[in-house]
Amino acid sequence: MEPTGKFERLRKDLEIVSEKTRYKILLTLLASGNKLSFNQLRELLPSVPDNNLNYHLSVLKEKNLIKNEKRSEYKRSESRSFYSLSKRAIDLLDNLGLKAVKKEFQALFEQMT
């Protein structure tokens, strides 16, 4: 029996987010409630080396689970690229029951920062 399109897409999404670094990135973005720069993500996820963080951000971007907004005007010392959850990621986290505990994640996030 072949899985329907909806369930096949969900299975593929779960496969992508089940990797622990990508899962951490998504939860960090969910908890922040804001757009975060690469540097902010690096500070919040110190156990993830820069090259791994960059790789996993690229995978999440490619799979349309995060959005990447680039500022056209910025000072050299400022970040110019910011990441946030896509609607698809929010829906996926909601299906997993994680959006329901967003306030708890945000409280933990505030304690960390």
LOVEXBA-584884 format. One record per residue (C-alpha): residue number from 1; z negated, y, x negated. Coordinates in steps of 0.02 Angstrom, whole numbers. Each point is the difference from the previous one (the first is absolute). Layout:
BEGIN
NUM_Z_Y_X
...
% end
This chain:
BEGIN
1_0_0_0
2_54_167_-73
3_-123_147_8
4_55_147_106
5_50_162_-84
6_-164_87_38
7_-105_-139_-75
8_114_-22_-149
9_-16_185_-40
10_-189_-11_18
11_-3_-151_-115
12_100_94_-131
13_-110_154_16
14_-156_-107_-21
15_76_-80_-154
16_28_173_-75
17_-174_69_38
18_-93_-159_-44
19_21_43_-184
20_-169_74_-47
21_61_159_-86
22_115_46_144
23_-140_-37_122
24_-117_116_-98
25_131_138_0
26_25_-13_189
27_-187_0_35
28_-26_148_-117
29_134_99_90
30_-73_-51_168
31_-176_51_-53
32_54_166_-73
33_87_55_158
34_102_115_-111
35_148_-4_-116
36_-51_-51_-176
37_86_33_-165
38_28_-133_-131
39_-142_76_-103
40_-119_-6_149
41_45_-182_33
42_-24_-39_-185
43_-174_78_6
44_-47_-94_159
45_68_-165_-66
46_-57_0_-182
47_20_-189_-19
48_188_14_29
49_101_44_-156
50_126_142_21
51_153_-111_-17
52_-66_-121_133
53_-43_143_117
54_173_73_-20
55_81_-170_30
56_-99_-36_158
57_30_175_68
58_186_-32_-25
59_-10_-166_94
60_-95_80_145
61_124_144_5
62_149_-118_-3
63_-73_-99_145
64_-32_161_99
65_-188_-24_3
66_-37_166_-86
67_86_168_-2
68_26_103_-157
69_8_187_21
70_55_106_-147
71_-38_184_-11
72_141_110_-58
73_-115_139_-59
74_-146_-41_-111
75_-87_55_-159
76_15_-109_-151
77_-185_-48_13
78_15_-48_184
79_56_-163_77
80_169_6_82
81_11_-172_79
82_-115_-60_139
83_-17_-166_90
84_-52_-37_179
85_8_-145_122
86_158_-22_102
87_-5_-34_186
88_48_-179_-39
89_-152_-20_-114
90_-115_79_129
91_65_-120_132
92_-24_-147_-119
93_-178_52_-44
94_-35_23_185
95_65_-177_36
96_-119_-63_-135
97_-146_92_81
98_-23_115_-150
99_45_161_88
100_-148_-29_116
101_-120_12_-148
102_84_156_-72
103_-159_104_22
104_-99_-126_-103
105_135_2_-135
106_-4_190_0
107_-190_1_-20
108_16_-118_-149
109_141_106_-69
110_-105_158_10
111_-141_-86_-93
112_121_-46_-139
113_70_175_-22
% end
